[in-house]
Structures are given as structure tokens and as C-alpha cells.
Amino acid sequence: QLHRLLVNELWLLGEEYALGADDDSLKDLLRSHIRILGRSDLTAEPGVTIDDVKSIPDLMLYRRRKVDRDRFEHLVVELKRPSLVLGQDETAQVRKYAFAVAQDERFDTKRCSWEFVLLGNSCDRFVELESSSDHLPEGCISARGGVRIWVRTWADVLNDARARYEFFRERLNLEASQEHG
């Protein structure tokens, strides 16, 4: 049920994103990616293929950059049930998605950045340590070649959404009060 709710409330992950794929295989995610870029080709199968990864990511969102219109950002989200504590098995699942995309040349990692997010209520000690590196932002467990992997909790997502809401509310109130002044 959480998945279905989130599909209708994508603004929680960022107002600027649009839905690209919902509960689709990586092959379908590739087709969506190619469509978003305005391409029609599915080139020949490379040596390491996305077909080797059998799982299905929950959501793929995308946005086109405002300044550089040729650049796209993709957000692939893997949701876990609230009772599950995120551990090594869950981070390994998201890593498989990310590494499959990074190794398959049909996915554009030059004009596109790829953010893979594992989302749940809580993390075990291993994931907490893994997601708090000295050389990466808080929550990031891997970053290379246009592909980053994140572990986030619902508390993080809701706090970010609340902060964006408060920012807009304050700005709109300020603009309204200037008109009255």
C-alpha cells in the first residue's frame, strides 16, 4: 500500500520529478529511459546485461535540468516495508540495480545522472556505518561515473519535504506581505 500511496504523492521525493516507470523490470526501465531521452533505439545486447538482474525496482522518476536542457536526472527508488530493518541484503539489491545500469552502455551516464535510493524506516548498524563515510555525503554509500547509491529513511524524506514546504510557505507569505505594504 505504501508504494501505491507514494506514486500519487511523488512531491515527497521532490516536486520537480515526473514518474518514468512504476514496478517495472530493468529492461522496461531502459525502455522508459530511452523514451525520455527522445531516442527510439534499443541497440544490440551488450556482454553484461540488465537481464542478469532479476528484481524489479519500485519507481523510476526523472527530471530535465532547468539550465542545461540536455541533462537528465533519474531517481530509482526501492521501497521496503516499514517493519524491515535495512541491512546488507537490501543495500546489495540496490547496488545490483545501480551496477547493472552503470555497466550497460545503453543507459546514458554521460548526459544523465542516476540516483538509486533504498528507502525504509530504519537501518541496522552496518548500514548506518556504510552510509556515513568521510568522503561521501551523509546517506550516500557509493558514487562513481554519474551513478550514486543512497540509503534514506522515511524520517529523512519527510523532514526534507517539511523543509521545502516551510521555505515555500515563508516565501509566499513574504511576497504577499510586500504587496500589502
N, C-alpha and C positions, 0 to 999 in steps of 0.2 A: 504494500500500500504506500510506503514511503516513496518508492520510485514513481508511482503514478502521481502523487502529490507534487513532487519536485518538477516533473515535466510541465505541470501547469503553473509553477511558480519559479521559473528559471531566473528571475531577477535576484533570487537569493545568492546565486553564484556570480552575478554581475549583470547589470541592466543592458550592457552592450552586446551580449551574446544571443545568438539565434540557435535553434535546435537543428542539428545536422543529421543525427542518427539516434535512434532510440531502441536499445536492446537488440542491436544488430551484430552480426559476426564482423571480424576484422575485414573480411572480403567486402561486405556491404559497407563498412566504414570507408574503405578505399574508394568504392564507387561514389559515395557521398562526397568525399574529399575531391575527387576528380570533377564532379558536377559543380561543386562550389567554386573551384578554380576556373570553370568555364571550359574545361577540356572534355573530350569525348572518348579518349583512348584508354584502353586497358592494355598496356603493352605486354609482350611475352613474359611468361613466368620467370622470375629470377631464380638463382640457385637456392637461397634461403627464402622461404615464402611465409606469408602470413597464415597460410593454410596449416602450418605446423602448430599454430596456437589455436586450440580448440574452444577456449572460453569466449564468452560474449561480453564486451564492455556494456555497461548500463546506458551511458549517454555520451554523445559527442556534440559539443557546442562549438560554434565558430563565430568569429567576427573579423571584419575587414578593418585594417587600421585607418584612422581618420586622416592622418597626414600622408602616409605612403600607401596609396590605394592598391598597390600591387602586393602588399604584405598581408598575410592572413595569420590569425592565431586560432589554434584549435585547443579545446579543453575536453579531455576524455575523462569521464568520471566513473569510478567503480564504487557503488554504494554497498555497504554492509549492514546487516540487520543490527538494530540497537543493542541487542544482548551480546553480540560478539565483540570480544576484545581484540583489536587489531594486532596481529603478530607477524612472524616471519612468513607464514604461508600466504597471508594476504598481500604483503609487500612483494613477494615473489610473483604472485599473479599479475600485479600491475607492472612489474619490471618486464615480464614476458611480453605484455602488450607493447610497452614502450620500445623495447629492444627489437621486436618484430617490425615496428614502424620504421625505426632508425636504420635497419638493415635492408629494407625493401625500397629499392630506388624509385618505385612508382609513387611513393609518398614523397612529396616535396618538402624537404627540410631546409632548403635554401630561402625560398620566399615565404615559408610557413614556420611558425614556432609551434611546438607541440607540448602541451602541459597535461600530464597524466596525474589524476588526483584519486587517492584512496580515501574514502570518506566514511567515518564511523563515529561512535560515541566516545570510545576510549582506546588507549594503546597500552600494550604491555611494556615492560621496562626495556626490552630490546629495541622496539620501535621508537620509544622515547629517545634513547641514546642515538639511534641511527638517524633520527630526524633533527638532531641538534648538533650539527657539525660546525667546526670553527670556520670553514671556508665556504659554506653554503648558507643561504637564508634559512631562518627557522622553519622547519617543516619540510624542507627540500632534502631528498635522500639521494638524488642523482641529477647531474646537469652536464650535458655534452652535446655538441652538434645540433643545436636547435630543439633538443628534447630534454624536458625536465620532468622529474617524478616527485610528487608531493604526498605527504600524509597529513590529512586535516581532520579535525573533529568538528562535530556539529556546533559546538560552542564557538570555535574559531569562525565558522561560516556565519553564524547568527550575529556574533559581535561585529564582524566586518559589515554585514548588511545593516545593522543598527547604526554604525558609524556613518555609513553613506547616507542613510535616512536622516540622521541628525544634521549632517552637513547641508543637505538639500533643504531641510526644514529651516535651518538658520539663515541660509542664503535667500530663500524665498521670503521669509519674514523681514529680512533686512531690505530687500528690494521693495516690498510693499510699504514699509515704513518710510522709505525715501520718497516715494510717490506722494504720500500723505503730507510729508514735510514741505 
